[in-house]
């Protein structure tokens, strides 16, 4: 059996499928399993994470280059080749394999390239509650790995799950946590509690356009908390020299850590290190719940969120409409966390079919489910 794990998008998607590749390689050592990257950044992250699985024999390769794609990449100023063109240019590779396992939906374009034996398997790359998570085209994958029963129930109600073609209870990124935790370094040289500010990248939902710099200014001028500013990696995936220049003054402040897209922003370094989560609609809050802790959400757009399933995670802590009283809101969230902690544990169970603090083997289960599916199709 030949299985390819292609990486064509931003690096934050890699941890959502690579642990499955490693487990599959160990479960089926006679299979041909490969990781294929389309950029230097992807290959660097892939090789770093593969090293955490020394028993897995996983070759790391690159997609075939293309002069037009290289020109387009430079023209757009992007860090990755254009995704659809990469897939089309490498049709021959996909024609020779039995399956691709992907964390994104762009790869569904392979359906249009007449590849009759190719199975396209989806791992997703997050477990948020917003409607975009339930795009109709997800139902066209041959096999789905779903993070937990909450998501499976909503997908089922929308007619997105086919009998025998999905597995519930797989969030492979969590399998990296214990392997990486042993290598993580202390972030601040003090004992203050640490707040993680994690705004989303979509302007119509994110707190960043209206309130972001006010948040940074507040933390820069106080001495009670450390701040990690680690937004969704896509917030700065296009070059923004004026904004990045404005961020420079905060980098010199010792109790602030500004990270606009390093490996630490995608591998749960910050969700593991923080004592308080401050955000808006990023699904990273679900990962933060691996250890229930205080959360605070900024409603910068006057969203009518109560009773809306797309904002279910805003039931995990208080929601504020602005940052004028940010200090007291954080202090209150910390002091009153007890009233939210059980809801947070319930949310984690529903989202990942696991208990907080008891994670680490879902990638193996997902790999076994994929293997059984592919063997049934052989």
Secondary structure, DSSP 8 states (H G I E B T S, - for coil): -EEEEEE-S-GGGGGGTHHHHHHHHHH-TTSEEEEEESSHHHHHHHHHHHTT-TTS--EEEE----HHHHHHHHHHT-SS--HHHHHHHTHHHHHT-SEEEESSSGGGGGGGG--TT-EEEE--S----SGGGG-GGGGGSSEEEES-HHHHHHHHHTT---TTSEEES--GGGGGHHHHHTT-----SS--EEEEEE--S-TTT-SHHHHHHHHHHHHHT-SSEEEEE---GGGGSS--HHHHHHHHHHHT-TTEEE-SS-GGGTTTHHHHH-SEEEESS-THHHHHTTS--EEEEE-TT----TT-GGGGGGGSSEEES-STTHHHHHHHHHHTTHHHHHHHHHHHHHHHSSBTTB-S-HHHHHHHHHHHHHHHH-
